[in-house]
Amino acid sequence: MRLHAIVISLVCVALPVHALARPKSKIAVAPFKGDPDGKIAEAVVDSLAGKDFVVVTPADVSREITRLGLADELDARAVRKLTTSLEVVAIVDGTVRKSARKRTLRVDIHRRGKRAIGFTVEFKTTASAMFHRGVHDQVLRRLDGGEAQAEEPDEDADDEASERERKRKADDDEADRKRKAADDEASERKRKTADDTAPAKRGRSRSADDEADRKRDDSDDDAAVRKRKGKGKGKRGDAGSTATAIARASAGASVAQRQLTYDTRSGFTQVPPRVRTTAGGGRVDGELYPFALAESGGKLEGLGLAASYDKTFGLSIKIPNLEVRAPINQSHYSIGARYRVRVGESSTVALGLDYVRRHYIADRARLMAVVLDAPDVDYMAVAPGVAARVPVTPTITIIGGVDGMLMLETGPIQLTPSYGPSTVYGLEGHAGIDVALTAKIGLRVALEYSRINLSFNGKGEMTTSRDNDVTTQDVNGATDRWIGVAATLGLVY
């Protein structure tokens, strides 16, 4: 036992301290200026991702910037909102500059309530191990050194920071001067060794070269800005953003079939006729998360409202063995509260509590003396539920949900002249897709199912029969089902 204890102690001492104690920090990398194809930003993401950092990619940062309605520049307000929304400790952005032989990357690290800090890297290629190691170590060192800084520095700290900034600018200017001098020297040697038949090329001034470089840099910066804006516009209405939209209002069409069937005792032959009708209707629905409009909604940001209304048109039921039809009033609606939470980068789960109303009532005024052997229903319920939205492509999100129905009333079917009191429970569910057609317009197609089970207690006149003073329950229960499809076109904000 003593030998085992010594071995365990030696192993614990040999373990690296940082491997035992250092947690990963979550940071975000924004798109870089002067990096139109995003390759350099991707290299920085690869440099940082690993044992020390969990990295949010530039594409996700660009989408979040657009969703929050922020400007391209990361000012204090933008940093505050982005770090809160992305749940990161810092946001990294940068600017790429080009010279004759090398490129320069200025990296800035933004943290909530603190000044931006950064560093400059010269490189020929981002594939080198030196570039990856240098970027990683510089970011790690600055974040480690910045953790102890107060969020509101005093005046002495301001002076020291200003002095460091002046020194950094002086070093950058000196480095720029040396690079320019080296470029001038190289250009001069090239002009001296050029072919005598190319006087125009030999006579080209350095000012023309500088002007061309400046135009190329400006063009690269403009391209990067246009790409960032284009990404935002293209993804403002994508699956990730519709999943976390502040508001959605839609309208469209639906078609559904309703079936009412009965559970009867064995041997009973006079089974009540099954009801089965199919018809189309109109649908409107919407969601609103008002606290998400605030700069910092906190825990209330996920609290919202949802409502839906569906009305069937032109539905009627035929009386068996007669050429008479009775019009049917069929509709359903729900309204309730939601609490939405983000899962991962863009998926969401919403918990809900709705008041639900669903009815199927025949107009018997035209039937005169004809009897319609189909009970009317008017269900009222409180429905707790859960729903999820999961993006599968930039423009397509899978949606789904299920609700339990705690029944309050069922309508005429529970009256004594009908089937009488009963035990009732219900379940509703839906599954489908959201498709982003444009930045603010989306199409939703969903399959919907509702099932309500009734268990009669034998006190209704239509559930029993009497023979030789013996009362027998013939109808034990019923199952009421709706299944349909709805397609709506909506505006998303």
Secondary structure, DSSP 8 states (H G I E B T S, - for coil): -HHHHHHHHHHHHHS-HHHHH---EEEEE---BT-TT-HHHHHHHHHHBTTTEEEE-HHHHHHHHHHTT--SS--HHHHHHHHHHHT-SEEEEEEEEE-SS-EEEEEEEE-TTS--EEEEEEES-TTSHHHHHHHHHHHHHHHHHHTTS-SS--HHHHHHHHHHHHHHHHHHHHHHHHHHHHHHHHHHHHHHTS-TT-HHHHT--HHHHHHHHHHHHHHHHHHHHHHHHHHHHHHTTSHHHHHT-SEEEEEEEEEEEEEEEEEE-TT-------EEEEEEEEEEEEEE-GGGGSTT-GGGGGEEEEEEEEEE-S-EEE-TTSS-EEEEEEEEEEEEEEEEEEETTTEEEEEEEEEEEEEEEE-GGG-TT-------EEEEEEEEEEEEEEESSSSEEEEEEEEEEEEEE--GGGSTTTT--EEEEEEEEEEEEEEE-SSSEEEEEEEEEEEEEEEE-S-STTTEEEETTEEEE-EEEEEEEEEEEEEEEEEE-
